[in-house]
Amino acid sequence: TGYFKRISGPIVLKMARVVERFIEPLPEFHRNTYRLTPAIRIKTIQLHRNGVEKDRIAQLLNINKKSVQLWIKRYNEKRHLEPQVNSDGRPSLTTEDENFLLACSATMNNFENSLDFAGRVGLGNLSKQSISRSLSNAGITSRVAAIKDILSDEHRAARLHFARRYVNYPLEFWRWMVFTDEKSWSSASHSQIRIHRLPNKRFPRENIYSIKRSGRMIVSVWGGMWLGGLTPLYRVMNNMTSAKYVTNVLEGVLLPYAEEVFPAGEPVTFVQDNSTIHNAIHTRNSLAQHPQLIALNWPTKGEDMNPIENVWGYLVCKLTNSRTPEGMPFHARD
């Protein structure tokens, strides 16, 4: 019963009926594929021709009503009870009920591999290709999962408040916005997380792989982007402090760059995340002394809302084959 807690009541009942059939199948069932045998197909038609209702036939033979309807329709149209074959001549290895079970198991255990969630519903004998084909017919395919930080309800509310506040701001407001961020690369290997989901369902909460950020760094850089281009890339050496951030980044890179490319006398609004360095008293006091630099009030845990993350993502793909502490900063700079 615990297996069904994440699914709504009607689906639980339907799945329970299907699983119940698999637990104690009729002797006429083939125990490897659970496909209806010729004996059950013939009995289905006999009962139908004797005037037995479809619901009653399904109950008497302990099979799904849709299977009863399918074989009655097949017999009326084709006048035979041979199984439907695929275009390459092979019969399908899974029944409608098995396809339903696979789809439900893939939805409930979407971060597991196909053999694992198929085994949960007694279909571990199927190959990966058969499982993939069954899920594809249900519109479920394996895709790269979206990876996000773990968000609390307060974080989600703050993000929504931010979006509602700025949703109607004109393009001119964002034209001069500089989106900045730090990025760290590790020489440790990594891989993409796969997930089985429906199309256009990348960002529902149940399809996002939540992580906790680690402070481990090997190569770190700071950079910024705006509609007119990119800021210089600054290599962060050792640990960043608020004093280093103000002296080396804000005053050493961002301010000179803004004075060079932005209209004279115009303040520059920029985006930075809510790290402790950016929110330190020293950083806030320094920004107060530089009125030409205005930090936009960005929501906590809103790093993934910053469009510069797309630039970092591009760099990550480019640096996949250059994962050495010596080589990565040069490739990132290029």
N, C-alpha and C positions, 0 to 999 in steps of 0.2 A: 504493500500500500504506500510506503514512503516514496516509492519510485514515481508515483503519479501525482505527488503533491503540487508540482509546479504547473500542472495542466488543469484547465477548466473542467467542471463537472461532467458535461456531456462527452467530452473527449475521453475522460477517465473511464466512463462507463463503456464506451465503445471499445477502447483498448482492452479493458478487463474482459469483455466478451471474447475478443479475438485471442487474447492470451489464454483464456480458459479453454479454448478449442485446441490450442497447441499443447497444453499440459496433458490432456487425455484425448488424443486424436482417435477417430474411429479406426477400426482394423483396416478399412478399405483405403485409408490414406497412405500415401508413400511417405515414409518417415524421414526421407532426406530432403525433399522439396515441399512436402505438404500439398502437392498438386492433386486436384480431384481425380480420382481414378475413373476408368470407364464405367465401373459398376455404379458409382455414385451419380455419374452423369445420366446413365440410363434410368436409374431409380428416380431421379429428379423429373425426367420427362414423363415417366409412367404415372407418378403422383399428379403431375400437372394435367395430364390427359384424363385422369380420373376425377378431376374437378377440385383437387385440393388447392387451397390458397397458397400463394408464394410464401407468406409469412409462416404458415404451418409447415410447408416443405422444409424451409430453413431450420425450423425448430426440430422437426423429426430427424433430419439428417445431420443436425449440429453443424451447419455451414452458414456462411454469410448470405443474407438476402440478395445482395448484389450478384453473388455467384449464381444463385437460382435464376435471377432475371437474365443474366448473361447467357446461360446455357439454353434457357427457353427461347430467347431471341435468336441464338445461333441455330438452334434446331428448326425454328420457323423459317429462317432465311436460307440456310444452307442445306437443310434436311440431313445433317450429319452431326456428330458429336466429337469431331476431332479438335484438338487444341489449336488455338490461333498460333501461327508461326511468325517469326520476324522476317524482314526482307531477305536475310541471308539463309533462311530456311530452318533456323533453330528455334525451338519453342522457348518461351520466356521461362527463366529459372525461378521466378518469384510470382506468387499469386497476388491478387489485389490486397488481401489482408496482410501479407508479408511486406508489400510495398508501403502500406499504411504504418505498420510497426516500425519499419526502417525510418520513415519520415519523422515519426514522433520521437524515436530514439535519437535521431540526428539533431532534432530541435532541442531536446532536453539536455543532450550531452554534446553540444556543438563544438567544444574545444578538444574532444577526443578524436583519435583517428578512426577511420571507417570500420576497421575490423573490431575495434573495442566496442563501439556503440552498437554494431550489429550483433556481437556476442551477447550483449545485455538482453536482447530479445530472442535469443535462441537461434540466431541466423549466422553464427560464426563460421559455418561451413561455406558460405558464399565467398567468392573472390572479390578483390577490390574493384575489378571492372564491373562485376554484376551489381555490387552495391552502388557504385557511382552511376551506373545506367539507371537503376531504380530511382535514385534520388534526383537525377537529372530530369526524369519524366515528371517528378513532383515539383520541379523548379528550384531544387536545392543543389547548389554546387559548392565546391571547395574554393575558398578565396583567402586572401591575406587579411588577417584581422586588424582592425584599428586598435592601436595601443594608446591608452590614456592613463594619466595619473588617477589615483583613487580619489573620488570627489564625495564630499559630504553633502547633506541637504543645504547647508549654509553656502557652500561653494557654488552649488547649482543655482541657488537663489541670487547670489551676487552676480553670476554670469548673465542670468536673465535680466536683472536690473540694468546692467551695463548695456546689454543689447537694446533694450527698450529706450534707454536714454539717448543713444547715438544713432538709432536706426534711420532717423529722418534728417541727419546732418548732411549738408550738401557735399558734393564731390570736392569743392574748393577747400573744404576743411581738411579733407584727407590728402589732398594733393601735396601739401607741405609737411605731412606727418612723417617722421623718421622712426621706423620700427627697428629697435636694437635688441640684441640678445647675446648671451654667451653660449658657446657650444664646446662640448668636450668629446673627444674621441678616445676610445680605448683600443689597445692593440689586441684585446681578447676577442675571440671569435663570437659571432652572434648569428642568429638565424631568424627568419620570419615566422610568425605564428600563423598557422592555418586555421580556418574555421569553416564549417558547413552552414550556409545560410541562404535565404532567398535573395533575389535581385533587389537592389535599392534598399537594403536593410543593413548597411555597413555600420551605422552609428546608434541604433537602439542599444540601451544599456546592457542587455543580455548578450550582445554580440561584440562588446568591447573588451579587450584584454587589459585589465587594470594592473598597474605595476607600482612599486615603490621605488623612487629614484635613489640611486646610490651616489655617494659623494666621491667615488673613486675616479680619479682623473689621470690621464697620461699627457694628452695634448689638448690645450684649451685656447680658444680664440674669442675675440669680441668683434662684432660687426654690426652694420646697420644698412637699411635699404629704405628708399623712398621712391616716389614716382619718377624722379629724375635720375636715379642711378644707385650706386653702392658707395658706402663710406669705405675708407681704408680699413683693412683687416688688422687688428691688433693681437699679437701673440701674448697670451697671459702666462707669465712665468711664475712657478710656485703657486702658493695660495693667494687668492685675491682678497684684499681687505678694503674697507670703505675708503681709507686714505689713498690706497693705490688706485681704486676705481675713480676717485675724484681727480687725482693728479694725472694719472696716465691715460685714462679713458675720456672722461668728460672734458677736462681742460687740455689734455694732450692730443686728442683725436677729434672728438665730436665738435667742440667749440671752434677750433680752427677750420674744420671742414665746412661748418655751417656759415661762418663768416666769408668763406671763399665762394660758395655756390648759391647761397640764399640772398634775397634782396637785402640791401644794406639797412640796418636798423630794425629789421623785422625779427620778432622772437621766433624761436624754433621749438615746436612742440614735438616731443619724442616719447616713445613707448619703452618702458623697461618693466621687467617682471617685479614681483614683490619679494625678492630674496632679502635676507637680513642685511646684506651689504647695501642694497639700494634703499632700504628703509632705515638705515642707521642714522643716528642724530648727526654725525659728521657729514653724511651725504645730503641730508635735508638742509642743514645750515649752509652748505656750499651752494646748493641750488638757489637758496634765498639770496645769496650774494651775486648770483649770475641771472638776472631777470630775463636775459635773452634765451635762456634754456628753461623750458616748461615741461615738466614730466606729467604726462597724462595719467589720471587716476585709473590704474588697471586692476581688474578683479584678481583676487587671490586664486591660485591654481589656474590661471588663465594663459599659461605659456602656449598651449596648443592653439589659442585664438590669434596668436601673433603670426602674420603672414610670412615673416622671415623664416618660420619653421619649414616652409617649402624650399627655401634656399638651402637650409641645412640638410634637408632630405635629399636634395640633388647632390650635395657634396658627399653625403654618406654613401650613395650609390657609386660615386666616382672613386671614393677612397677604399672601397671594399678590398681591392687587390694591393693596397699600399699601406697595410696596417703595421707600420713600424713607427716608434716614437721619433725616429730621425727623419723619415720620409714624409709623414703626414702633414706637418706644417707647410712644407713647400708645395705639396699638391693642393692643399686648401688655399694657399695664397694664389696659386695659378688659377 
